[in-house]
Amino acid sequence: MNNDPSYRPEYEPHAVRDAFRALGRTLADYAQLMRLHRPIGIWLLLWPALWGLWIAGEGRPAARILLVFVAGVVVMRSAGCVINDYADRDFDPQVARTKDRPLAARRVTPAEALLLFVALGLVAVWLALQLDPYAQLFAIGGALLAVTYPWLKRIVHVPQFYLGAAFGWSIPMAFAALTGEVPKIAWLLLSAVVLWAAVYDTMYGMVDREDDERIGVKSTAILFGGADRFIIAVMIVMMLFALWLAGMEAGLGIWYRGGLAAAALHFIYQLWLIRHREPAACFQAFNNNHYVGMVVFIGLALDYFYRVS
């Protein structure tokens, strides 16, 4: 029995409830910091990984390796978002689209963000240790790309190409893990992803172009200026050509080519969306790239399915 005269037992449930609510808000902020509420980034990382795994595994990638890569995509994308927001914590409050992010709005402290990044990094290390040593070397390279990207956009005008290397690095990793080598086709696929990332991240940059110019953030959307739509179209053609060459190298047939044709139709739709450079339409075009990755994967998966069935 509590003999404290100020003690009010009826207040205890409220204290517990408030503590749980505070914990829930904190976890929600951490999830938002990792962009778990916006899975588009996970998909844009996952589709290239699946392309590489299916081609390297000839349509039948080992289940254990597949699970490691899928988990790795989620963890690394989350870690990349955390370190990106940490690097941009003084810029994001000045941009309309990002001012309400947890770090920008000061709902999460920089120290908390760094601790969360370290925790995610430890999970990523554990996942990498499930692979053979050769694949682990590529995992280290991929981690360096992901961690250094947020600061690169303050130095160069084309950070999107560096981002593409980070987003496509799972492809040489997949070949290293499944075949023990990284052949020419892996680099062709990586080249396609670098071009693809430059396409969709330029569209993404067109959303924030005015704010980015004002605060000094560099991007291809700013560099390309009035030629942005034309250069995007050229990069789309180059990306599809690289994927076609990769399909030829892998001996993929009509199903894969059908997937590329479907991707081309999505790209035409995206070019139509950005015709007036309206921020909302540019953001819609960026999000549509999820379907580009999906139809390419469906095409190559069907090609292997009918080949091995």
N, C-alpha and C positions, 0 to 999 in steps of 0.2 A: 504494500500500500504506500502511495506517495504522500508524505506529510507536508509537502511544500504548499503553503496557503495560496500561492499564485497558480498552482497546477489546475488545469481544467481538462479533464479527460475527454470531454466532447470535442476538443480542438485537435486531438491526435489524428483522427481520420482525415481531417482537412490537410494537415501537414504532410501526411503520407501521399495523399492525392496530389497535392501541389508539387511534391518532389518527383512523382512519376510524370506529371505533366511537363515539368522542366526538363527531365531526362528525355521525354519524347520530342520536345522541341529541339533539343541539342542534337539528337540522332537524326531528326528531319533535316536540320541544317547541314550535318555531315553528309547525308545522302544527296542533298542539293549541291554541296560542294563537289561531290564526286560525279554530278550530273546523272545520277541514276534515274531521275525523272525525265531525262531527255536521252533515250537510248539510241538516237541516230548515230552518235559517235561510236557506240559499240558496234552497230551494224557496219559502218564504214571501215572499221578495223577488221571485223569478222569475215566479211565477204572475201577480201584478198587472201586471208589465212586459209579459208576453205578452198579457194581456187588452188592454192599451192598444195594443200594437203591431198586434194582429190587427184591432181595430176601426178604428184610425187608418189602417191599410193596407188596409182593406176585404177582409181575408182573405189579402192577398198583400203582407206587409211586405217592403221591400227587404232582400235577403240581407245586404248589408254593414251596414246599420243593425241588423238582428237580431243579428248576431255581436257588434257593439260593445256592445249592451245586455246580452247574455248574459255577455260577459266583464266588463262593468262591474258586473253584479250580484255575481259571484263576488269581484271585487276589493274592492268597497265593503263587502260583508258581512264579508269578512276584515278589512278595515281597521277597521270598526266594532267587531268583537269585540276587536281588539287595544286600541283606545283605551278601550273599556268596561272591560276587565280592568285597564288602567293606572289608570283612575279608581277602580276598586273594589279595588285591590291591598291596602288595609288592611281592607276589609270581608270579602272573600272567605275569608280564613282563619278567620273566625268562623262561617261557614255550612257545614253538613255537605256540601251538594251541590257546593260550589265550592272547598272548602279544598285540593283537589289540583290545581287549575289551575296552569299553569307559573309565573305571577307570584306567586300566593298561596303556593305551595310553595317559592318562591325558586329555582326551576330556571332561570328567566330573569330578568335584572335589569331594572329600570325603563328604564335607558338602552337596552338591547337592544330592548325593546318599542317605545320611541319611534322608534328607527332603522327598525325593521320597519314601523311605521306610516307613516313618511315615504316609505319605498320603495314601499309600496302606494299611497300618495297620488300619487306621481309617475307610476305606471302609470295610475291613474285619470285624471290630468290628460291624459296622452297619449291615452287613449281618448276623453275629452271633446273633444279637439281634432279628432277625426275627424268631429264633428258640425258643423252650421252654427252661426253665432254666436247665433241666437235660442235654439236648444236648449242651447248652452253656458251661457247665463244661468240656465236652469233647473237645469243640472248644478251650478252654484255653489250655488244654493239647497239642492239635495239634499245636497251635501257639508256645508253648515253645519248642517243638521238632524241628519245622522248624527254629526257631531263633538260637538255640544252636548248630545245626549240623555243621555249617561252622567251628566252633572252636574245635569241637570234633575230627576232622580228624588230628589235631596236637597232640592229646593225645593218641588215641588208634589206633590199626592196623586194626580194623574191623568197621570203621564208616558206612560202607554200611548197616549193620544191623540196625543201628540207623536211617539211611536214610529211610530204608524200613518201620520202624515204623511210621515215619513222612508221607511217601507217602500212607500208608494204614490206617492212623488214621481216614479218612473219613468213614471207614466201621463201627466202633462202633458208630461214630456220627450219621450215617444214621439210625441205629437201635434205638438209643436213641431218634432221632427226630420222627421216624415213629411208633415205638412200645412202647416207654417209658421204654425199658429195653435193656440190652446188653447180649444176650444169648450165649451159647457155639459156635454156628455156626459163630458168628461175630468174635470170637477170632481165630477160624480155618481159616477163610478168611484172617484175619490180619496176621497170621503166614505164609500163602501162599505168601502174598505180601512181607513180610520181606525177605523170601527166594528168591523171584523173583527179588527184588531190589538188593540183594547181587549178583545175577547172572548177571543182565545187567550192574550194576555199576562196577563189576569186569572187564567185557568186556571193559567198558568205561575207567577204570583205566589202562588197558593193552595198551591203546593208548598213555598214557603219562608216562608209567612206568619209562623210563630212566630219564626224567626230574624230576619226583616226587622223585626218589631216590637221585638225585643230590641236590635238594633243601630241602629235609627232610620232605616232605608230606607223611603221612601214608595212606595205602590202602590195601585192600585184594589182589589186583593184585601183590603187592610187597610181602606181607606176604606169599601167596600161592606159589610164585616162580614157579619152574618147574612143580608143581602139579596143576597149575591153571586150566587146561582144565578138569582134572579128578574131581576136587572138584566142578567145575561148573556143570559138568554132574550129580554128586551126588545131588547137590542142586536143579537141575531141576527135578529130580525124586521125591525128597521130596516135592517140590512145587506142582507138579501135583497130588501127593498122597493126600496132604492137601486139594486141590480143589475137588478131588474125594470124600473125606470124607465129605466135606461141602455139596456137591451135594446130598450125601446119607442122610445127616441130614435134608436137605430141601425137600427131596422127588423128586429131579429132575431126569429126565429120559433120553431117547435116544438122544434128541437134545443136551442136556447139555454135555453128554458124547462124542457126535460128536465134539462139540466145544473143549473139552479137547484133543481129538485125533488130531484135526487140530493144536492146540497149540503145541502138541508134535512134529508134522512135522516141524513146524517153528523152534523149538528148535534144532532139528537134523540139519537143514540148518545152524543155527547159529554155532553149534559145528564144522560143516564142514568149515565155514568161518574162524574161529579162529585157524584152525589146524596148521598154520605156524606162528601164533602170529603177523602177519603183522598189523601195526597200522590202515591202511585204512580199511582192512577187519574186524578188531575188532570193528571199529566205525560203519561199516555197520551192523554187528551183533547186536550191541547195538540198533541202530535205528529200526531193525526188530522187536524188542519187542513191538512196537506199535501194530503190527498185532497179537501178542500173546494175548494181552489184548482184542483186538477187537473180535477175533474169540471166546474167552471164553464168552464174553458178548453176541454175536450173538446167541451162543448155548443156554445160559440160558434164553435170551429174547424169543427165539422161543419156548422153553419148556413151559414157562408161557403163551405165546400167544395161543398155541394150547390147553393148559389146561383150559383157561378161556373163549376162544372164542366159 
